[in-house]
Amino acid sequence: MLKDIIPAALRSKVYIGVALLGFALGGTQVGFAAAKVDQPVWLVVAFAVYGFVVTAVGFTAASNTPNLQGRHEAE
């Protein structure tokens, strides 16, 4: 499992980084929308890549989340 490959401390930093990146991309997109100007191509591409990458991060997070009985799915 990924929990055996990537230490918890590193995973935590990755989750925070991904969240901050999403916040920055979203804020940038809102800024362009508020200014009523077209979004630049780099922003559209960044959102497409972000959406793809965040799926893998979500699976990693889900695999390290306790189930309803309080045990990890990996146990």
C-alpha positions as CSV (number, residue, x, y, z in Angstrom):
1,M,0.0,0.0,0.0
2,L,1.0,3.6,-0.4
3,K,1.2,4.1,3.3
4,D,4.1,1.7,3.3
5,I,5.9,3.7,0.5
6,I,5.1,7.3,1.5
7,P,5.6,8.3,5.1
8,A,2.6,10.0,6.9
9,A,4.5,13.2,7.5
10,L,5.2,13.6,3.7
11,R,1.7,12.6,2.7
12,S,0.4,15.3,5.1
13,K,2.6,18.0,3.4
14,V,1.5,16.8,-0.1
15,Y,-2.2,17.0,0.9
16,I,-1.7,20.6,2.2
17,G,0.3,21.5,-0.9
18,V,-2.4,20.2,-3.2
19,A,-5.1,22.1,-1.3
20,L,-3.1,25.3,-1.4
21,L,-2.5,24.9,-5.1
22,G,-6.3,24.4,-5.7
23,F,-7.0,27.5,-3.6
24,A,-4.5,29.5,-5.6
25,L,-5.9,28.2,-9.0
26,G,-9.4,28.8,-7.9
27,G,-8.7,32.3,-6.7
28,T,-6.9,33.1,-10.0
29,Q,-9.8,31.9,-12.0
30,V,-12.3,33.9,-9.9
31,G,-10.1,37.0,-10.5
32,F,-10.2,36.6,-14.2
33,A,-14.0,36.0,-14.1
34,A,-14.6,39.1,-11.9
35,A,-12.5,41.2,-14.4
36,K,-14.7,39.8,-17.2
37,V,-11.7,38.8,-19.3
38,D,-10.8,35.5,-21.0
39,Q,-8.9,33.0,-18.9
40,P,-5.4,32.4,-20.1
41,V,-4.5,29.1,-21.7
42,W,-2.1,28.3,-18.9
43,L,-4.9,28.5,-16.3
44,V,-7.2,26.2,-18.3
45,V,-4.3,23.7,-18.7
46,A,-3.4,24.0,-15.0
47,F,-6.9,23.2,-14.0
48,A,-7.0,20.2,-16.3
49,V,-3.8,18.8,-14.9
50,Y,-4.8,19.6,-11.3
51,G,-8.1,17.7,-11.8
52,F,-6.1,14.6,-13.0
53,V,-3.5,14.7,-10.3
54,V,-5.8,15.4,-7.4
55,T,-7.6,12.1,-8.1
56,A,-4.5,10.2,-7.2
57,V,-4.0,12.3,-4.1
58,G,-7.6,11.6,-3.1
59,F,-7.2,7.8,-3.5
60,T,-4.1,8.0,-1.3
61,A,-5.9,9.9,1.3
62,A,-8.9,7.6,1.2
63,S,-6.6,4.5,1.6
64,N,-5.3,6.0,4.8
65,T,-8.6,6.9,6.4
66,P,-10.2,4.8,9.1
67,N,-13.4,3.0,8.1
68,L,-16.6,3.2,10.2
69,Q,-15.3,0.6,12.7
70,G,-12.3,2.8,13.4
71,R,-9.8,0.5,11.6
72,H,-7.8,1.4,8.6
73,E,-8.9,-0.2,5.4
74,A,-5.4,-1.6,4.9
75,E,-5.6,-3.6,8.1
